[in-house]
């Protein structure tokens, strides 16, 4: 979800809600403690130089039950961040504390923002020899190829 998409949803919300991937709500007393742009420049395992940019929200909750972050306040913080930091309209990732700091994608389900699981991946599968998809094998071909092989109780061993 891009920053502009989040901004377009906020004015219509009476309550700001974030859901974890398992559907449970982030406690209502959460704060967004950071908004920033992350620029990651790296070389993948195939030797390709990559430059990836994203917007990062850090979601935090603790024992401060007296304050609630509303949709209007979040919109104000985003707009201030855009002006002061020069944020680009990029995909938003969310950091949230579980057993360790987790990194999530973000979607909107019509009423709440949903943290989505992110997975690691090899970016150079073609150079690493990893097939794009599993090769399809016919079982009949496997049986024909194994006909000359030693099998249990065949007496060949």
N, C-alpha and C positions, 0 to 999 in steps of 0.2 A: 504494500500500500504506500503510495507516494504522499509526501507531506501535504500537497495541495488537496488530496482526497480526504485526509484527516481534517484539514481546515474546513472543507465544505460540509462535513458531517456535524461539526461541533455546534453551530448555531441552532440546530434543531433539537439538541439534546437537553432534556430537563435534568438528567443525572448522568454523570460520567462513570461508566462501568468498564472494567477490563476483566476478561475471562481468561483463565489458564487453559492450556490445551485439553485438559481433562474435563472442562466445563465448569469448574469451581470458580467463584469470583475472587479476584484480588480484594482483600479487605477494603472497605469504603474509606478508610482513613489513610490511603496511600498518598504519596507525593510523587511528582516527577521532579527528581532532584537535579537532573541534567538534561539539556537538549543541545546537541552539537552535531557537527559534520565530521565524519571519520573518513580519512583518506588512507587507503591501504595500498602500498606499492610493494609487489613481491614477484618472485620468480617461481613458477610452478615446477613440478617434477620433470616436465618435458623441456624446461629451459626457456619458456615463453615469459617475457616480462608482462606483468599485469598491473593495472591501476584501477582499483575499485573504490567507489565513493558511496557513502550511505549517510542517512541521518540517524542519530542514535538518541533514544529516550532511555533514561535510567529511571525505572520504577522502584520505589522504596516504600516500605511500610514498617512502622514500629509502634511504640506505645502512645503516640500523639493522637488521641481520639477526638480532640477538640477542633481540629482543622480538617476541612474537606476541600479537595481540589475540584472545582466545578468546571464545566465545559467552557464558559466564558473566560475564566481565569487561564485555562490552558491555551485558549486561542490567543489571549493577550501575551502569554509567555512565548508562544511560537512566533508571533509577529515581531516581538522585541528581538528574538534570536535571529530572525531573518534580517532585520535592519542592522543590528549591531555586528553580527557574525557574517553576514552575506551568505546565508544558507541557500543552497540550490534546491530545486524541487526534485528530491531523490527518494528512493525507497527507504522506508523507516524500519529500523531494527530496534528491538526493545531488550534491555538488560533487566533481569529481575532476579532477586535473591531467593534461591531455594536451598538445597544442600550446598550449592556453590552458585556463583553468578551464572545464570543461564542466558543464552542469547536466543531471541525469538523473532519470527516474522510477525506481521500484523495484518489483520483483516477486519472488516466491519460486517456484522451480521444483521444490520438494520436497527439494532437497539444498543449494542455493546461492541467494544473493540475486543477482538479475540487474538490472544498470543498464539502463534502457530509454531510448530516444531521446525527447526532448521537442522539440516544434516550436512556432514562433511561429504566431499566428493573428490575424485581425481579429475583434474581439469585437463589432463593430457592423456586420456585413455588411448588415443591413436598412437602416441609415442611410447606408451608403456606396454603395448601389446594386449590391452584389455579390450575385448570385443564390445561393440556398441550394444549388442544384445546377445543373449545366450544362443549358441548355435542349436538349431533344431535337428534332432536325430530321430530316425525311424527305428522303432523297436525291432522290426523285422531285419534291418541291416545289422543290428547288434547281435541278434541270434545267429545270423549267418557267419559273422566275423568270429564269434566265440565257439563255433562248432568244432574247430580244430584244437581248442584249448583243453587243458586238463580240468576235470570236474571231480568233485568229491565221489569217492567209491568207484572211480573209473579204472583204478588199478595202475594209472600211469605214474604215480608218485611212490 
